[in-house]
């Protein structure tokens, strides 16, 4: 997966955590992933509805 450098750095800054032994905030990271998956699911449902209507 290719991620543009500016997007990579923005995500890295968003999930970074000095308090975590692995360097990221796992809870925040999972919330962001789940939120994005929910948005993708909603978009996919709208696309499927449009295709079925044709």
N, C-alpha and C positions, 0 to 999 in steps of 0.2 A: 504494500500500500504506500503510495507516494503522498506525503503530506507537505504542503508548502511550508517553507521555513517560518514565515510569520504566523501561520496557524499553529504550527508545532510549538513555537515559543509561547503563544498565548495560552494554549492548553497546558503546557508545562508550568507556566506561572500560576494558572488557576488551580491546579491540583497539588502543587508542591506543599510539603509540610516538613518543617524542621523538627517537629515533635515526633514524627514517625520514623521508626528504624529503617524503613525502606524508602523514605524520602517523599512519599506522596500520601495524601489524605484518602485512604481507601473508601471511606463512606461517601465522601464528596464525589470521588471518581465514579463509583457505582451509581449514585444518584444522577450524575450527568449522562452516563451511558443509558440508563433506563429511561430518562426523559427523552433522549434523542430517539431511542427505539419506539417509544410511544408516539412521537411525532411522525416517524416513518410509517408506523402502522396506520395512523389516521390518514396520511397522504395516500397510502396504498388502497385503503378502503374507498376513498373518494374516487380514485382512478378506476377501481373495479366497478363502482356504481356507474360511472360515466360510460364505461365499455359495455356494461349490461344494458344500458338505456339505448344503445345504438342498434 
